[in-house]
Amino acid sequence: MVEKKIITVIGATGKQGGGLVRAVLADREGEFTVRAVTRHPDGEPAQELKRLGVGDIVRADMDDPPSLAPAFEHAYGAFVVTNFWEHMSAEREKTQARAVAQAASHAGVQHAIWSTLEDTRECIPLEDERMPTLQEHYKVPHFDGKAEADHHFTDAGVPTTFLRTTFYWENLLGPFAPQRGPDGAFLLTYPMGESRLSGIAVDDIGKTSLAVFQRGTSLIGATVGIAGEHLKVADMAAALTDALGEPVKYRPLTADEWRAQGFPGADEAGNMFQYYADCEHHFTAARDLDAVRGLNPALQDFATWLAAHRDRLRTAWT
């Protein structure tokens, strides 16, 4: 029996990492197995991974570099994602990425996927006053910090594929769920105007990442932008109306109105949506759906994702 290659998954209990874990588990005859990395191996999310069939779960913390070494021992590959929304610090994300890159390098990892994003300042420079500068140095910190961290992987000599993701539709089940308006209809208020929003299902992030590993060395050094569909938010609202059987309307705020809502991260999210809108053509062009489907033939469009999540959406919105 051929021993399977280990892929260390940083963020295995999160959306992106969890998507990859499920993809590897579903590929029973495949060449890979996963090592799930979490700060809380005894927590419920880690226990759920055990129930799914993950036998290798290790504790490590990106804020504690020495703890990372065992996570990469004997690993062939690594999937690395950082979670800005947990602490909302681009500087901390960069420090975490550097620690992981160095640990992967020291262990001799042969192929890493770093889940990164564009540097928004290439489209909207710091001096551009249509969008406020945040954390002194960034326009959209959770984009720009990841982009700045890319070099840590190349500097450390880690063979890396740079995976650029996008807004996941699972956000409709949580932080970006619509709210009921005065007339009882659900309202999507994203400040996107008539621009298209690139979206993707988290399971497709996992399936596409697995496909990148399955390509061997051919995508090392490449930047791979992924999405499931590019849709106007008004069209998303119409699809939600059809799927749920009750009205969902698009009533966009301006980016300034969104930022003024004042909840934690409102300015960050407002800048993100403004970047999506103002830099729409650049952003969508970097996510060629045919190319993504070439990696992941099962790639879902929004309607397909909706059909599979109709009941969860109804529950989440009540």
C-alpha positions in Angstrom: 0.0 0.0 0.0 1.4 3.4 -1.0 1.7 5.8 1.9 -0.4 8.9 1.3 1.2 12.4 1.2 0.4 14.6 4.2 -1.1 18.0 3.6 -0.9 20.2 6.7 -4.0 22.4 6.8 -3.7 25.6 8.8 -7.2 26.8 9.7 -8.7 23.3 9.3 -11.7 24.2 11.5 -12.4 27.3 9.5 -14.3 27.8 6.2 -11.4 27.6 3.7 -9.3 25.0 5.5 -12.4 23.0 6.3 -13.4 23.0 2.6 -10.0 21.4 1.7 -10.3 18.8 4.5 -13.7 17.7 3.2 -12.4 17.6 -0.4 -9.5 15.3 0.7 -11.7 13.1 2.7 -14.1 12.7 -0.2 -11.2 11.7 -2.5 -10.8 8.3 -0.8 -8.6 6.8 -3.4 -6.5 9.9 -3.8 -2.8 10.4 -3.0 -3.3 12.8 -0.1 -4.3 12.7 3.6 -4.7 15.7 5.8 -3.2 16.9 9.1 -5.6 19.3 10.7 -4.0 22.1 12.6 -6.0 24.0 15.3 -5.3 25.9 18.5 -8.1 23.9 20.2 -7.8 20.2 19.4 -10.3 19.3 22.1 -12.9 21.9 20.9 -16.1 21.0 19.1 -15.0 22.0 15.6 -11.9 19.7 16.0 -14.2 16.9 17.3 -16.4 17.3 14.2 -13.3 16.8 12.1 -12.7 13.6 13.9 -16.2 12.4 13.3 -15.7 13.2 9.6 -12.7 10.9 9.6 -9.7 13.1 10.2 -7.2 11.0 12.3 -4.3 13.5 12.5 -5.2 16.6 14.5 -2.4 18.6 16.0 -2.3 21.8 18.2 -0.4 24.7 16.8 -0.8 28.5 17.0 0.5 30.9 14.3 1.1 33.4 17.1 3.5 30.9 18.8 6.1 30.0 16.1 7.8 27.1 18.1 4.4 25.3 18.2 4.3 25.2 14.4 7.3 22.8 13.8 5.5 19.6 14.7 2.6 20.6 12.4 4.8 20.4 9.4 6.9 17.4 10.3 7.0 15.0 7.3 4.4 17.0 5.5 4.4 17.0 1.7 2.2 20.0 1.3 0.6 22.8 3.3 -2.6 25.0 3.0 -2.2 28.3 4.8 -4.9 30.8 5.6 -5.0 33.6 8.2 -8.1 35.0 9.7 -8.0 38.8 9.8 -11.6 39.1 11.1 -10.5 37.4 14.4 -8.3 40.3 15.4 -8.6 42.8 12.5 -4.9 43.6 12.3 -3.0 43.4 9.0 0.3 43.6 10.9 -0.6 40.5 12.9 -1.6 38.7 9.7 1.8 39.4 8.2 3.6 38.2 11.3 1.6 35.0 11.3 2.3 34.4 7.6 6.0 34.9 8.2 6.0 32.4 11.0 4.2 29.7 9.0 6.4 30.3 5.9 9.5 29.8 8.0 8.1 26.7 9.6 7.2 25.2 6.3 10.6 26.0 4.9 12.4 24.4 7.8 10.3 21.3 7.4 11.0 21.1 3.7 7.4 21.3 2.5 7.4 20.6 -1.2 4.2 22.5 -2.1 2.3 25.2 -0.2 -0.9 27.0 -1.1 -1.1 30.4 0.5 -4.6 31.9 0.5 -3.9 35.5 -0.3 -5.6 38.5 -2.0 -4.8 41.5 -4.2 -3.0 44.6 -3.0 -5.9 47.1 -3.3 -3.6 50.0 -3.4 -2.5 49.1 -6.9 -6.1 50.1 -8.0 -6.8 52.7 -5.3 -3.6 54.3 -4.0 -3.2 55.5 -0.5 -3.5 59.2 -1.5 -6.9 58.5 -3.3 -9.4 60.2 -1.1 -12.5 58.4 -2.4 -11.7 55.7 0.2 -10.3 56.2 3.7 -6.9 54.9 4.6 -7.1 52.3 7.5 -4.5 51.2 10.0 -2.3 54.0 8.6 -0.9 52.0 5.7 -3.8 50.2 3.9 -7.0 50.7 1.9 -8.4 47.2 2.6 -6.2 45.8 5.4 -7.3 42.2 5.1 -6.4 42.3 1.4 -3.3 44.4 1.5 -1.7 42.6 4.5 -2.0 39.3 2.8 -0.6 40.7 -0.4 2.4 42.1 1.5 2.9 38.7 3.1 3.3 36.9 -0.2 7.1 37.5 -0.2 7.5 35.6 3.1 6.9 32.4 1.2 9.2 33.1 -1.7 11.9 34.6 0.6 11.8 31.4 2.7 12.2 29.3 -0.5 8.8 27.5 0.0 7.4 26.2 -3.4 4.1 28.1 -3.3 0.9 28.6 -5.3 -0.7 31.9 -4.5 -4.5 31.3 -4.3 -6.6 34.5 -4.5 -10.1 33.8 -3.3 -13.1 36.1 -3.0 -16.4 36.8 -1.1 -17.9 33.5 -0.1 -21.6 32.9 -0.4 -21.6 31.3 3.1 -21.4 35.0 4.3 -25.1 35.1 3.6 -25.5 32.6 6.4 -23.7 34.9 8.9 -22.0 38.3 8.9 -23.5 39.6 5.6 -27.0 38.1 5.9 -29.8 40.4 4.7 -32.0 42.1 7.3 -35.8 42.6 7.1 -36.9 46.0 6.0 -40.0 47.9 7.2 -42.1 46.2 4.5 -41.1 42.7 5.7 -38.9 42.0 2.7 -35.3 41.0 3.2 -32.8 43.6 2.1 -29.3 43.2 0.7 -27.6 46.6 1.3 -24.1 45.9 0.0 -22.5 49.1 -1.5 -21.9 47.6 -4.9 -24.1 49.8 -7.1 -24.4 48.0 -10.5 -21.0 46.4 -10.3 -20.7 42.6 -10.1 -19.7 40.8 -6.9 -17.4 37.8 -7.4 -18.5 35.0 -5.1 -17.7 31.3 -4.4 -18.7 28.4 -2.3 -16.2 27.5 0.4 -16.4 23.8 -0.7 -15.2 25.0 -4.1 -12.2 26.7 -2.5 -11.3 23.3 -1.0 -11.9 21.3 -4.2 -9.9 23.8 -6.3 -7.1 23.7 -3.8 -7.0 19.9 -3.9 -6.8 20.1 -7.7 -3.8 22.5 -7.4 -2.0 19.9 -5.3 -3.0 17.2 -7.7 -1.3 19.1 -10.5 2.0 18.5 -8.9 4.6 21.2 -9.6 2.9 22.8 -12.5 1.3 25.6 -10.5 4.1 26.3 -8.2 5.0 30.0 -8.4 1.6 30.7 -10.1 -1.1 33.1 -8.9 -4.5 31.4 -9.2 -7.6 33.6 -8.9 -10.8 31.8 -8.2 -14.6 32.5 -8.1 -17.8 30.6 -8.8 -19.7 33.4 -10.5 -19.6 37.2 -11.0 -23.1 38.6 -10.3 -24.8 41.9 -9.8 -26.2 42.0 -6.3 -29.6 42.8 -7.7 -29.4 39.4 -9.6 -28.4 37.7 -6.4 -31.4 39.2 -4.7 -33.6 37.9 -7.5 -32.1 34.4 -7.3 -32.7 34.4 -3.5 -36.3 35.4 -4.0 -36.8 32.5 -6.4 -35.1 30.0 -4.1 -36.7 31.0 -0.9 -40.2 32.0 -2.1 -40.2 35.3 -0.4 -39.0 38.7 -1.4 -35.4 39.7 -1.2 -34.6 43.2 -2.4 -31.4 45.0 -3.3 -31.3 48.4 -1.7 -27.6 49.5 -1.9 -26.0 51.8 0.6 -23.2 54.1 -0.5 -19.8 53.0 0.7 -19.8 56.0 3.1 -23.2 55.0 4.5 -22.0 51.4 5.0 -18.8 52.6 6.8 -21.0 54.9 9.0 -22.9 52.0 10.4 -20.3 51.7 13.1 -20.2 48.0 13.9 -16.8 46.5 14.4 -15.2 46.2 11.0 -17.7 48.4 9.2 -15.0 50.6 7.7 -13.0 47.5 6.6 -16.1 45.9 5.0 -17.1 49.2 3.4 -13.7 49.6 1.8 -13.8 46.0 0.7 -17.1 46.4 -1.1 -16.0 49.7 -2.6 -12.9 48.0 -3.9 -15.0 45.2 -5.4 -17.2 47.8 -7.1 -14.6 50.4 -8.2 -12.1 47.8 -9.4 -14.7 45.4 -10.7 -13.2 44.7 -14.1 -9.6 44.1 -12.8 -10.9 41.9 -10.0 -13.2 39.7 -12.2 -10.7 39.4 -15.0 -8.3 37.9 -12.6 -10.9 35.2 -11.9 -11.5 33.4 -15.2 -14.4 31.1 -14.5 -13.5 28.7 -17.3 -10.0 28.4 -16.0 -11.3 27.7 -12.5 -13.7 25.1 -13.9 -10.8 23.5 -15.6 -9.3 22.8 -12.2 -12.6 22.0 -10.5 -15.3 20.7 -13.0 -17.9 20.6 -10.2 -17.6 24.4 -9.6 -20.9 25.7 -8.4 -22.7 28.8 -9.6 -24.8 30.8 -7.3 -28.1 29.1 -8.2 -26.5 25.7 -7.5 -25.2 26.8 -4.2 -28.6 28.3 -3.3 -30.4 25.0 -4.1 -28.2 23.1 -1.7 -28.5 25.8 1.1 -32.1 26.8 0.9 -33.1 25.3 4.2 -30.0 26.7 6.0 -30.7 30.2 4.7 -34.3 30.1 5.9 -33.1 29.0 9.3 -30.3 31.6 9.5 -32.6 34.5 8.5 -35.4 33.8 10.9 
